Amino acid sequence: ALLPAYFQWYIFYFVIKRKKWVDLAWMTSFYVRIFLTYVPLLGLKGSLGLLFLVRFLESNWFVWVT
């Protein structure tokens, strides 16, 4: 269950390490938009839970399909 969380943080680490600043800006804008949309509806814990749930389901689906 922690693997999707690890990959989420590792992607940020990889982008910063490679100095891909445009990619980092796009990634940050994605998370800002997600949190601006869902925090008023679900609260902070609910938003994080939804984000991790979706990432978890996506990773399991990707492994199952490939």
C-alpha positions, 0 to 999 in steps of 0.5 A: 500500500505504500508503493504508490506513495513512494512513487509519488514522492520519487517523481518529485525527487527525480524532477528536482534532481534532473532540474526539469523546472518546467515539469516541476511547475506543471506537476505543482500546478496539477496538485494546486488545482486538485487541492483547490477543487477538493479541499473545500468539498472533502477537507484536507484529510479527505482530499489526501485520502482521495488522491492516494486512493486514486493513485493506488488504484491506478498503480494496481490497474497498470500492473494488472494490464501490463 
